[in-house]
Amino acid sequence: MNKELMGSLVGKVVRVNRGGPESSTGKVLYGGDDHFALLSEKDGVVYYNSAHVKSISQNIKSGLPVKEELSEEGLEFMKEDTLGDLLTSLKYQWVKINRGGPEKIEGILDHSNEDYVTLVLNEEVVRLATYHVKSISYGVKPEKEEKTEEEK
């Protein structure tokens, strides 16, 4: 997925991949040289490594099911040209790398370069090959408030 294609999809609702742990539906916010930002209802802003995206689907007739609340107003996200620049900008942030499955990992991003990413989680230092970063999000996602009995 190149920058030109992703630029044409900015503001449109798409499904990334057809299924599996890396699949997500949301609005494309930004397209970089080798990655793009997707705003999803479930995960917030997720940055996808274009090299690992197998497909992007758009339902032209009826659109894909996404709540109207999915708004970009007041939303801040990083617009770096490359995934390497994005990883550098996320230094010392709490990140979640890869959305699910056995390769999912969370921690504080301590270091990144073109070969590997270093995360610190509790008493463990994890080095992950940069190539294997499929998606990344940062910050702690706030938990949804549960409704009390009176509100129900």
C-alpha positions, 0 to 999 in steps of 0.5 A: 500500500503506497502513500498515494493510495493511502492519501486517496483513502484519507477520511474514508472508512475501510477494513484493514485485512479480511480477518484475524487479529490484525483486522480492524475497521475504521477511518483512515486519518493519515498515509505515510511513506510506509505506514498509515493511521487508522481511527477505530472504535475499539482501539483508538488510533492504530498505525499500520505497517503497510508491508504487512497489510494484505488488503484494504476493503471499502463498501461503496454502496452502504459503507462499513458499520462504524458508529457516528461518534468516530470523529477526528475533532480534537484528536491528536495523532502523529504524522511522521513520514516513515515508520522509523520516524514514528517509532523514534517519536514514541520513545518512552511512551506506553505502546501496544505492538501488534493487535492480537495473537501470540505476537502481541506485546505492550510496554514502554518503548525504550529504543528503536532503530532499523533493526529492532525495537526495545520494550521494557515491561515490568522486569523484562527487556524485550527486543523485537525485530522492527520488520515484525512490527505490524501495527502500533498504538500508544498511550493507555486506552481509557476504559469505558465507564460501566453504566450504573443501575440507575442509568440503565 
